[in-house]
Amino acid sequence: MDRHTRKELKTDKFAQGVGSGVEFLSHHRGQAMRWSLIGLAVVVIVGGIWLYRGHQATLRAELLGKAMQVDDATVGAPQPPRLNFTTPEDKEKARLAAFSDVAVKYPGSQEGAIAQLAVAAAQADKGQIDEALKTFKDISDNAPDPYDSVAKLSLAQIYESQGKTPDAEKLLRQLIDKPTVFVSKEQATLELAKAMAKSNPVEARKLVEPLSANPRTAVSRAAVAVMGSISASSAPPKSN
């Protein structure tokens, strides 16, 4: 799989892309988990701009804004007025430093949570799963609503990829009971069904079937895809 660019990830809206994401996940488990975390975190970063855009500027918002300018910087040929870096490595180093600065200076704040999500996504991108787990747990424990829900969903995805299904189920049921603007009840339900596909396919189908009623919605299309993955994962192996 070609490596996605940050620009592409920003345009990959989580709700719109959940259907194709389910299909990809069934074939590319490890890579899909990483890109799902990154894509979701970037959506939250962009959403964070909207959430505080109408509020009076603060030092926290200004510092986060500077980090976002680094995130939006170009590489190679300059494109004023955007920041520019010579190499992707230089940009990523500066980007991680900028978001880390916000996270360290303003823990527990909305801006700090947005910055931490960016850091955690970068850690997952690099395969630093233990570090990503630690960062996501810190967000879940200390971030204001609804950012903790993003961290919980990300933790559940990691646990699921590691075969820690009970841990994933626990977090996903919490999200179903308490959905947020960033993690809907439907998203959490679909993720829970995927986590239970092998261990309890009957229950997984019961979770997904109500979501597949209207074929014109993105959620129903995703539900149909999940039902297909449940059937495939629970089917007995073919004999030679």
Sine and cosine of phi, psi and omega as CSV:
sin_phi,cos_phi,sin_psi,cos_psi,sin_omega,cos_omega
0.00,0.00,0.76,-0.65,0.05,-1.00
-0.93,0.37,0.55,-0.84,-0.06,-1.00
-0.96,0.28,0.79,-0.62,0.02,-1.00
-0.94,0.35,0.54,-0.84,0.11,-0.99
-1.00,0.02,0.35,-0.94,0.02,-1.00
-0.88,0.48,-0.61,0.79,0.00,-1.00
-0.87,0.49,-0.67,0.75,0.00,-1.00
-0.91,0.41,-0.63,0.77,-0.01,-1.00
-0.91,0.43,-0.58,0.82,0.00,-1.00
-0.90,0.44,-0.50,0.86,-0.03,-1.00
-1.00,0.00,-0.06,1.00,-0.02,-1.00
-1.00,0.01,0.98,0.18,-0.04,-1.00
-0.87,0.49,0.75,-0.67,-0.12,-0.99
-0.86,0.51,-0.73,0.68,-0.05,-1.00
-0.91,0.42,-0.64,0.77,-0.03,-1.00
-0.95,0.32,-0.51,0.86,-0.09,-1.00
-0.99,-0.14,0.07,1.00,-0.11,-0.99
-0.91,0.42,-0.54,0.84,-0.01,-1.00
-0.90,0.43,-0.79,0.61,0.01,-1.00
-0.92,0.39,-0.49,0.87,0.02,-1.00
-0.91,0.41,-0.60,0.80,0.03,-1.00
-0.89,0.46,-0.71,0.70,-0.01,-1.00
-0.89,0.45,-0.67,0.74,0.00,-1.00
-0.91,0.41,-0.62,0.78,-0.06,-1.00
-0.87,0.50,-0.59,0.81,-0.06,-1.00
-0.93,0.38,-0.33,0.94,-0.04,-1.00
-0.94,-0.33,-0.41,0.91,-0.07,-1.00
-0.74,-0.67,0.93,0.36,-0.18,-0.98
-0.84,0.54,-0.82,0.58,-0.09,-1.00
-0.91,0.42,-0.76,0.65,-0.03,-1.00
-0.91,0.42,-0.64,0.77,-0.02,-1.00
-0.89,0.45,-0.65,0.76,0.02,-1.00
-0.86,0.51,-0.69,0.72,-0.02,-1.00
-0.90,0.44,-0.73,0.68,-0.06,-1.00
-0.95,0.31,-0.48,0.87,0.07,-1.00
-0.90,0.43,-0.68,0.73,0.04,-1.00
-0.89,0.46,-0.71,0.71,-0.04,-1.00
-0.91,0.41,-0.73,0.68,-0.03,-1.00
-0.89,0.46,-0.68,0.74,-0.01,-1.00
-0.91,0.41,-0.67,0.74,0.00,-1.00
-0.89,0.45,-0.64,0.77,0.00,-1.00
-0.92,0.40,-0.62,0.78,0.06,-1.00
-0.87,0.49,-0.65,0.76,0.01,-1.00
-0.92,0.38,-0.62,0.79,0.05,-1.00
-0.87,0.50,-0.74,0.68,0.02,-1.00
-0.90,0.44,-0.66,0.75,0.04,-1.00
-0.90,0.45,-0.51,0.86,0.02,-1.00
-0.88,0.47,-0.56,0.83,0.05,-1.00
-0.87,0.48,-0.71,0.70,-0.03,-1.00
-0.90,0.43,-0.62,0.78,-0.08,-1.00
-0.90,0.43,-0.59,0.81,-0.04,-1.00
-0.93,-0.37,0.18,0.98,-0.04,-1.00
-0.88,0.48,-0.62,0.79,-0.06,-1.00
-1.00,0.10,-0.06,1.00,-0.02,-1.00
-1.00,-0.01,0.34,-0.94,0.04,-1.00
-0.89,0.45,0.67,-0.74,-0.03,-1.00
-0.88,0.47,0.64,-0.77,0.05,-1.00
-0.80,-0.60,0.16,-0.99,0.05,-1.00
-0.89,0.46,-0.60,0.80,0.02,-1.00
-0.89,0.45,-0.72,0.69,-0.03,-1.00
-0.91,0.41,-0.61,0.79,0.00,-1.00
-0.91,0.41,-0.67,0.74,-0.01,-1.00
-0.93,0.37,-0.64,0.76,0.06,-1.00
-0.91,0.42,-0.61,0.79,0.04,-1.00
-0.87,0.50,-0.62,0.78,0.04,-1.00
-0.91,0.41,-0.63,0.77,0.04,-1.00
-0.90,0.44,-0.61,0.79,0.01,-1.00
-0.93,0.36,-0.52,0.85,0.08,-1.00
-0.90,0.44,-0.62,0.78,0.07,-1.00
-0.91,0.41,-0.67,0.74,0.01,-1.00
-0.87,0.49,-0.54,0.84,-0.05,-1.00
-1.00,-0.04,0.06,1.00,-0.07,-1.00
-0.92,0.40,0.42,-0.91,0.04,-1.00
-1.00,-0.04,0.28,-0.96,0.06,-1.00
-0.81,-0.58,0.75,-0.66,-0.01,-1.00
0.99,-0.12,-0.87,-0.50,-0.04,-1.00
-0.92,0.38,0.79,-0.62,0.01,-1.00
-0.88,0.47,0.58,-0.82,0.07,-1.00
-0.71,-0.70,0.96,0.26,-0.03,-1.00
-0.81,0.58,0.56,-0.83,0.13,0.99
-1.00,-0.04,0.21,0.98,-0.03,-1.00
-0.94,0.34,0.50,-0.87,0.08,-1.00
-0.89,0.45,0.37,-0.93,-0.04,-1.00
-0.65,-0.76,0.61,-0.79,0.07,-1.00
-0.80,-0.60,0.47,-0.88,-0.05,-1.00
-0.95,0.31,-0.65,0.76,-0.05,-1.00
-0.75,-0.66,0.38,-0.92,0.08,-1.00
-0.87,0.50,-0.55,0.84,0.00,-1.00
-0.90,0.43,-0.67,0.75,0.02,-1.00
-0.89,0.45,-0.68,0.74,0.01,-1.00
-0.90,0.43,-0.71,0.70,-0.05,-1.00
-0.90,0.44,-0.61,0.79,0.04,-1.00
-0.89,0.46,-0.72,0.69,0.00,-1.00
-0.93,0.38,-0.62,0.78,0.00,-1.00
-0.89,0.46,-0.75,0.66,-0.02,-1.00
-0.90,0.43,-0.63,0.78,0.02,-1.00
-0.90,0.43,-0.65,0.76,-0.03,-1.00
-0.91,0.40,-0.72,0.70,0.01,-1.00
-0.94,0.35,-0.60,0.80,0.03,-1.00
-0.89,0.45,-0.59,0.80,0.02,-1.00
-0.88,0.48,-0.69,0.72,0.02,-1.00
-0.91,0.42,-0.70,0.71,-0.05,-1.00
-0.89,0.46,-0.65,0.76,-0.03,-1.00
-0.95,0.30,-0.64,0.77,-0.07,-1.00
-0.97,0.23,-0.49,0.87,-0.11,-0.99
-0.75,-0.66,0.86,0.51,0.03,-1.00
-0.91,0.41,0.58,-0.81,0.04,-1.00
0.99,0.12,-0.11,0.99,0.01,-1.00
-1.00,-0.09,0.22,-0.98,0.07,-1.00
-0.87,0.49,-0.71,0.71,-0.02,-1.00
-0.91,0.42,-0.64,0.77,0.04,-1.00
-0.90,0.44,-0.62,0.79,0.02,-1.00
-0.91,0.42,-0.69,0.73,0.02,-1.00
-0.87,0.49,-0.69,0.73,0.00,-1.00
-0.91,0.41,-0.66,0.75,0.01,-1.00
-0.89,0.45,-0.62,0.79,0.04,-1.00
-0.89,0.46,-0.62,0.79,0.05,-1.00
-0.91,0.42,-0.65,0.76,0.02,-1.00
-0.91,0.41,-0.71,0.70,0.00,-1.00
-0.89,0.47,-0.65,0.76,0.03,-1.00
-0.89,0.45,-0.64,0.77,0.03,-1.00
-0.91,0.42,-0.63,0.78,0.03,-1.00
-0.90,0.44,-0.68,0.73,0.04,-1.00
-0.90,0.43,-0.61,0.79,0.02,-1.00
-0.86,0.51,-0.59,0.81,-0.03,-1.00
-1.00,0.04,0.02,1.00,-0.02,-1.00
0.99,0.16,0.22,0.98,0.02,-1.00
-1.00,0.04,0.93,0.36,-0.16,-0.99
-0.91,0.41,-0.64,0.77,0.02,-1.00
-0.88,0.48,-0.67,0.74,0.03,-1.00
-0.92,0.40,-0.66,0.75,0.02,-1.00
-0.89,0.45,-0.67,0.74,0.03,-1.00
-0.85,0.52,-0.70,0.71,-0.01,-1.00
-0.88,0.47,-0.69,0.72,-0.02,-1.00
-0.92,0.38,-0.70,0.72,0.02,-1.00
-0.89,0.46,-0.62,0.78,0.03,-1.00
-0.90,0.44,-0.65,0.76,0.02,-1.00
-0.90,0.44,-0.65,0.76,0.05,-1.00
-0.89,0.46,-0.72,0.70,-0.02,-1.00
-0.87,0.50,-0.60,0.80,-0.06,-1.00
-0.98,0.18,-0.51,0.86,-0.20,-0.98
-0.84,-0.54,-0.31,0.95,-0.10,-1.00
-0.97,0.24,0.49,-0.87,0.07,-1.00
-0.95,0.32,0.36,-0.93,0.11,-0.99
-0.89,0.45,0.57,-0.82,0.03,1.00
-0.98,-0.18,0.30,0.95,-0.08,-1.00
-0.93,0.38,-0.48,0.88,0.04,-1.00
-0.90,0.43,-0.47,0.88,0.02,-1.00
-0.93,0.37,-0.57,0.82,0.05,-1.00
-0.91,0.42,-0.68,0.73,0.02,-1.00
-0.89,0.45,-0.66,0.75,0.00,-1.00
-0.91,0.42,-0.66,0.75,0.04,-1.00
-0.89,0.46,-0.67,0.74,0.01,-1.00
-0.91,0.42,-0.67,0.74,0.05,-1.00
-0.88,0.48,-0.67,0.74,0.01,-1.00
-0.88,0.47,-0.64,0.76,0.02,-1.00
-0.90,0.44,-0.65,0.76,0.02,-1.00
-0.92,0.39,-0.73,0.69,0.01,-1.00
-0.86,0.51,-0.66,0.75,0.00,-1.00
-0.88,0.48,-0.68,0.73,-0.01,-1.00
-0.92,0.39,-0.41,0.91,0.01,-1.00
-1.00,-0.02,0.02,1.00,-0.02,-1.00
0.99,0.16,0.21,0.98,0.02,-1.00
-1.00,-0.06,0.90,0.43,-0.11,-0.99
-0.87,0.50,-0.70,0.72,0.01,-1.00
-0.85,0.52,-0.64,0.77,0.02,-1.00
-0.91,0.41,-0.66,0.75,0.02,-1.00
-0.90,0.43,-0.70,0.72,-0.01,-1.00
-0.86,0.51,-0.68,0.73,-0.02,-1.00
-0.85,0.52,-0.73,0.68,-0.01,-1.00
-0.93,0.38,-0.66,0.75,-0.05,-1.00
-0.92,0.38,-0.58,0.81,0.05,-1.00
-0.92,0.38,-0.55,0.83,0.09,-1.00
-0.90,0.44,-0.64,0.77,0.00,-1.00
-0.94,0.34,-0.57,0.82,0.06,-1.00
-0.90,0.43,-0.65,0.76,-0.01,-1.00
-0.95,0.31,-0.46,0.89,-0.06,-1.00
-0.68,-0.73,0.96,0.28,0.01,-1.00
-0.94,0.35,0.33,-0.94,0.00,-1.00
-0.72,-0.69,0.01,-1.00,0.01,-1.00
-0.91,0.42,-0.42,0.91,-0.02,-1.00
-0.99,-0.11,-0.48,0.88,0.00,-1.00
-0.78,-0.62,0.96,-0.27,-0.04,-1.00
-0.98,0.18,0.25,-0.97,0.06,-1.00
-0.88,0.48,-0.62,0.79,0.00,-1.00
-0.91,0.42,-0.67,0.74,0.02,-1.00
-0.88,0.47,-0.72,0.70,0.00,-1.00
-0.91,0.42,-0.61,0.79,0.02,-1.00
-0.91,0.42,-0.69,0.72,0.03,-1.00
-0.88,0.47,-0.67,0.74,0.00,-1.00
-0.92,0.40,-0.62,0.79,0.03,-1.00
-0.91,0.42,-0.67,0.74,0.03,-1.00
-0.88,0.48,-0.66,0.75,0.04,-1.00
-0.90,0.44,-0.63,0.77,-0.01,-1.00
-0.91,0.41,-0.53,0.85,-0.06,-1.00
-1.00,-0.08,0.03,1.00,-0.13,-0.99
-0.82,0.57,-0.66,0.75,-0.04,-1.00
-1.00,0.04,-0.67,0.75,-0.10,-1.00
-0.98,0.21,-0.53,0.85,-0.04,-1.00
-0.51,-0.86,0.94,0.34,-0.07,-1.00
-0.88,0.47,-0.52,0.85,0.00,-1.00
-0.90,0.44,-0.75,0.66,0.02,-1.00
-0.91,0.41,-0.61,0.79,0.02,-1.00
-0.87,0.49,-0.69,0.73,0.03,-1.00
-0.89,0.45,-0.64,0.77,0.01,-1.00
-0.88,0.47,-0.56,0.83,0.02,-1.00
-0.93,0.36,-0.62,0.78,-0.15,-0.99
-1.00,0.05,-0.55,0.83,-0.11,-0.99
-0.80,0.60,-0.68,0.73,0.00,-1.00
-0.90,0.44,-0.42,0.91,-0.03,-1.00
-0.99,0.16,-0.20,0.98,-0.07,-1.00
-0.99,-0.11,0.13,0.99,-0.12,-0.99
-0.90,0.44,-0.69,0.73,-0.04,-1.00
-0.98,-0.21,0.96,-0.28,-0.10,-1.00
-0.95,0.32,-0.08,1.00,-0.07,-1.00
-1.00,-0.03,-0.10,0.99,-0.04,-1.00
-0.98,-0.18,0.41,-0.91,0.03,-1.00
-0.90,0.43,-0.60,0.80,0.00,-1.00
-0.90,0.43,-0.69,0.72,-0.02,-1.00
-0.92,0.40,-0.62,0.79,0.05,-1.00
-0.90,0.44,-0.64,0.77,0.05,-1.00
-0.91,0.41,-0.63,0.78,0.01,-1.00
-0.89,0.46,-0.66,0.75,0.03,-1.00
-0.88,0.47,-0.67,0.74,0.01,-1.00
-0.90,0.45,-0.65,0.76,0.02,-1.00
-0.91,0.42,-0.66,0.75,0.03,-1.00
-0.87,0.50,-0.62,0.79,0.07,-1.00
-0.90,0.44,-0.65,0.76,0.02,-1.00
-0.93,0.37,-0.54,0.84,0.05,-1.00
-0.91,0.42,-0.70,0.71,0.02,-1.00
-0.88,0.47,-0.65,0.76,-0.01,-1.00
-0.93,0.37,-0.64,0.77,-0.06,-1.00
-0.97,0.26,-0.45,0.90,-0.05,-1.00
-0.99,-0.10,-0.10,0.99,-0.01,-1.00
-0.94,0.34,0.61,-0.79,0.04,-1.00
-0.92,0.38,0.52,-0.86,-0.01,-1.00
-0.90,0.43,0.59,-0.81,0.01,-1.00
-0.95,0.31,0.67,-0.74,0.02,-1.00
-1.00,0.09,0.53,-0.85,-0.01,-1.00
-0.98,0.22,0.00,0.00,0.00,0.00
